[in-house]
Amino acid sequence: MPAALRAVLDRQGPVRRLRNPDLWDALATGIIRQVIRADQARLMYHRFCDAHGTPTLAGPRAFPRAETVLALHEDDFATLGMAFKRRPLLAAAEAFLALGTKWSELPPQDLVVEVQSVPRIGPWTAGAAAADITGDFSLYPYGDMAVRKYATQAAPGLDWPNDEPTFARWWRSFATTPAERSTLTVLTLALGGPSGQDQPPS
């Protein structure tokens, strides 16, 4: 790993990234994060929870269950500025109700492949959801815009690649084992705040 990047990651101190125990929530969160900025995605997620989510003892509502999402009218999405999220969320909800039990029993790498059978779930969303549910960020698409952005900000003196495939190859050369890549990716994303994920593609 470049010394300049290591120094910045070391300075931020310990990072705790909690694993998401709910596969449906992880998939839906990945879909909501597609294309839009991280702050917009967080706001959209919480508004959707407030409007249609399940009450919890902790106070904030949980993300609406798949059954609830399928029962919503298109106006329910439009009112929250989520009309463009309706079709992918409906497709994911329908697939999750049919296959969620099977998916939850798959090895993580197989899960990444299987969920991409759902329309509008591509490699980014599949990898991000798998990382979220397992806590293994070697599954995260570490060549994406967020990792590139925070790595470049942390070590601006390096001639970082601009394209995703080349950057991903560099990243793998910095951390050659899955465990090392997971740690490196989590620490780098943490430079961006609680979620550290800007404008991911589908």
N, C-alpha and C positions, 0 to 999 in steps of 0.2 A: 504494500500500500504506500502511496506517496507520503512522504513525511509531512508535507503541508496539510494534507487532508487528515492524517492521523492526529496532528496537533489540535486541530479544530474540534474533532470528535472527542478527544480526550478532555478538552476544556469544558465541554458542556456537561460533563459529569454523568452519573448513572441515569439510565433511561428505562422506564418501565412501560411495556406495551402489552396490554391485557388482551388475551385471546377472546374472540367472540364465540360464545357457546351455541349460537343459533345460526344454522346454515341458511335458513330463509332470510334472516336479517342480513347476513353477510352478502348474499346474492343481490338482494334488493338495494343494499347500500352501494354495492359496486355499480349497479345500473343507474342509480341516482347520481353517482359521481362521474358518469360518462360525460365527456365534452365540457362540462361547466367547471368553473373555478371551485376550489375547495370551500371557500366561505359561502358561495351560493349553494353548494350541495348540502352543507350542514344546515343552513337555514331552511332549505326545501325539505330535508329529512325531518326536522323538528316540527315544521308546520304540518306535514302529513301525519306525523304521530299525534299532534295535538288535535287534529280534526277527526281522525279515524282510528287512532291507535287503541291499544288495550290498556286499561288502567292497571297500575302496579302499586304495590305497597310503598315503594320508594318515593312516589310522587309523580315524576314524569311518565307519560304514557309510552308504552312499548310500540315498536313499529307494527302497523296493522298486519294481522295474519293473512296468509295467502287467500283464505276463504273470503275474508273481508274485502281484499283488493278486487277479487273477481266480481263481487257483488256491487261495486261502486259504479255509478253512472259516469259517463264521459264529462258531464258538467262538474262532477266532484273533483276531477283532475284539473279542468280548465280554471275553476275558481281559485285554485292554489298555484296557478301558473305552471302546471305540470302536464299540460296536454301532450307534449312531446315525449313524456315518460310513460304515458298510458299503455301503449302497445307493448313495449318491452316488459313492463311490470306485469301486465296481464299474461303474456306468454310465459314469463318465469313462474308466476303463481300457478298457472295450469300445469306446467311441467313439474313443479315442486310437489304438488298434491299427488301427482301420479308416480313420481320417481324419487321423492325426497328421502324415503326410507332407504332405498337402494343407494342413493348418493352418499348418505351419511355413513355407510359401511365401506365405502371405497377407499383404497389407498389415495393419498393426496394427489399424486401425479395422475392417477386415473380420473379423479374427480375433476381436475382441470380439463381433461379431454371430454368427459361426459357432459358437463354442463354447457359446452359449446354447441351442443345439438339444439339448444334453445335459440330461436331467432333473436338477434340483437345482443347475444352474449358472445363476445369475441375473446381473443386471448388475454387482453388486458383485464377485462371484468372477471374472467375465469380465474386468472392467476391472483388477482387482488382478493377475490372471495376466498380462495383456498388458503392464501396467506392469513387472512383475517380469522378463519375458522380453526386453523391449525397452529397459528403462531410461528410458522416456518416461513420466513420472508425470503428464503431462497426460491420460493415459488412465485414471489411477486415479480412482475415484469420490470426488472431493475434498470432497463434501458429507457424507461419512460421519462416524460418531461419533468416530473417532480424530482426524481433522483438526479437527473442531469443538471437541473437548476440549482439544487442545494450543494451538489458537489462542486459545481463551477463557482458558486459564491464562496464556498469554504476555501477553495484553492484556486484563485483566479489566475495565478501565475502559470498554471499548467495549460498546455494546448489541448483542451478537451475536445473530443469529436462532437460534432453537432448532430450527426445522424444516430438513430437508435441502435441499429445493428452493431456499428463500430464501437459505440459507447458500451454496449453490453459485453462485447468481447474484452474491452479494457477492464470492466468491472470484474469479470470472471478471472482475469489475470491477477487482480489485487487480492482476491479471496478464492482460493482454489477448491475449498470444500464447501458443501452446502451449509454447514453450520457457520463457517466464516462469512459466507455471502449473506446469510440471514442476519447476522449481527451487524455487518457493515451496512446493509440496506436499511435496517431499522434505525441505526444511529444517524444515518444520513437523512432519512425522512424526518427524524425528530428535529432536525435543524429548522424545519418549516413550521413547527408548532405541534399541537395535539394530533393532527392527522397527517400533516406534511404532504398532502397530495393535491397538486395543482393540475387542473384541466386534463385528466387522463382520457385517452381515446377508448373506444369500446373494444 
